[in-house]
C-alpha cells in the first residue's frame, strides 16, 4: 500500500514538472514570437528615397527579436548610402522599429587631389567626382585633408575650420545667396575670402559675425549692380557692421548709403561705407 502511494506521489511530481516545463517553454516561445520585428516605420525628410528603399538598406533579418536588435548596425547599413543620415532608431513595442532619416543635400565642392568632393553642410562626402559638377556649387578651398570616405566627414586636423565652414554654409543657404558664390577660401581663417560668379571679390575677414556679414553681402550685391552695374570690384564686410566697396585695390568708392551711386571710374573718392541697420539682429 505504501509503495503504491509512493509511486503515485512520484508520478504526480513528474507530471507537475513536465507541465511546468511545457508552460515555461510555451511562455518563452510566445514571448519570443510576440516580440519579433515585423514592421519598420520610416520617418524624416528623404524625398529621393522611399520608405521601402530605406527599409531595404536596414536589412533586418526575419524573426529578429526586438530585445536583440543592434541599432548601431542598422544605422551603419543605412548610411552606406552617403546621401542618408540616420537621426535616431527607437523601439516601439511589441513589433515596430521607428527609423528617423534625413537626406543630405550637396551644398559645395571641395577640390581634392584630382577629384571634386561633393559635400553637404557638415562636409560629409556625398560623391567623388572627376569633373566639376554642372550645378552652381561654390568651390571651397583651404582644408588640409588627411583622408576621405564616402558618407563620412572629411578628415582634417582643423576641427574649428569645419565649424566655420558649417556656419558659413548655413548662413549662405538661409539668405539664399549660396549659388551666387563661385569660390570660398578658408585658407586663413582670419582672412576669409569669397568671389561671386560675376567676379565680385568679397573680403569676409574673420569668422565672427557670420550671419551679419552674409546679410550685408545679400543686400549689397543687388545694390551695387543697380548703381552703375558694379558686379565686379571688391566688397569688404570684415567689420561686420558696415561694408565698403572699391572698384579695385587702388581706388575708393563713393559712400554706399541707401540711394548713393558707386563711381563708374577709378577716380579716387572717399571710402564708401554701407552700414547694416540690422547688424547684430539675426532675425531677418
Helices and strands as residue ranges (DSSP letters): H 2-34, E 39-43, H 51-58, G 66-68, H 71-78, E 84-92, E 96-103, E 108-112, E 115-119, E 125-129, E 138-141, E 145-147, E 155-156, H 159-174, G 178-180, E 181-185, E 192-196, E 200-205, H 210-226, E 233-236, E 242-246, E 273-275
